[in-house]
Amino acid sequence: MRQIAIVGVGKIARDQHVPAIAGSNAFELAATASRHGTVEGVEAFHSLDELLEARPDIPCISLCTPPQVRYGDARLALEAGRHVMLEKPPGATLSEMHDLVALANAQGVTLFATWHSREAAAVDAARDWLRGKTIRSVEIVWKEDVRRWHPGQEWIWEPGGLGVFDPGINALSVLTAVYPRALHLQAAELEFPANRGTPIAASLSFRDPGGAEVSAVFDWRQEGPQTWDVRIETDEGPAVLMDGGAKLVLGEAGDDGPAALDEEYPRLYARFAELLDKGESDVDLSPMRHVADAFTLGRRVETAPFDW
Ligand code: NAP
């Protein structure tokens, strides 16, 4: 068992990381660093600085903070020779990430930029099914209610918090995992609430060298049923990845049963253990690159102010 510490005890740490580590036979939660949050029965520090100083015996650090503050802590941990796992999005800018990759390499430690949606039950099956088929179009619809999933989280509306790209980047992590070729963004429109620094909705279209039409719509204003679907039309019929990648429906038959069990975070920790065993890093920045492109290329439109 390797000892691991969590930094940023908030929503995702409590919902997913703590239970996934508790169920893992590769890791043991040895400490936390958070200004306010703690985990019962686990040694708690107020900052990563203090933790690194007091616990040189903890080799692994899992960063669960918002993206704007992730780089500073990642650097501290890597400089202290610890292996680091990053929540998605891995940081606030691509340049930060290149810097961390170089530092991890220089230190000879593992850096793992996680994409939890890629671990959804049906994503691997979708990638395998698409192999060798002619893809005609891809339509991503990722619509959810920000009040339900991010209650009161102000950081998502601040620069670097990504706004609707916080969930949208999950869709892009699935697309880049299943798609057989590299795509690039060719147009985007971003809707910014008049009183906020990040978008509440976005539509994107991509250029595929294979000729398929590839588009995505992200929206944070959807009440009622939530939609996280990727519909792919091929020469052998459609494939629809539903429920954020939990379920794959092939052909026109439609819904064919419940989504598989959610194992995203246990799979991420198993992958981290595998990387540590092999002495490797895994940092795929392609989902983040598409988001950065949307912020540089996208047309900005002002929309109604947003208040909780
Ligand atoms: P959160 O609860 O708002 O933040 C996590 C914790 O980070 C906070 O409780 C806070 O703990 C600490 N923190 C440190 N600096 C902060 C700052 N400047 N502003 C706010 N909090 C700060 O967020 P979260 O939902 O867990 O999301 C964290 C990361 O996980 C994000 O990158 C997000 O995209 C990703 N994620 C979230 C979900 C989800 O369902 N929410 C799902 C998958 C991935 P202290 O006050 O104790 O320091």
Boltz pocket constraint, residues with backbone or C-beta under 6 A from the ligand:
constraints:
  - pocket:
      binder: B
      contacts: [[A, 7], [A, 8], [A, 9], [A, 10], [A, 11], [A, 12], [A, 13], [A, 33], [A, 34], [A, 35], [A, 36], [A, 37], [A, 46], [A, 64], [A, 65], [A, 66], [A, 67], [A, 69], [A, 87], [A, 88], [A, 89], [A, 116], [A, 149], [A, 150], [A, 153], [A, 155], [A, 166]]
      max_distance: 6.0
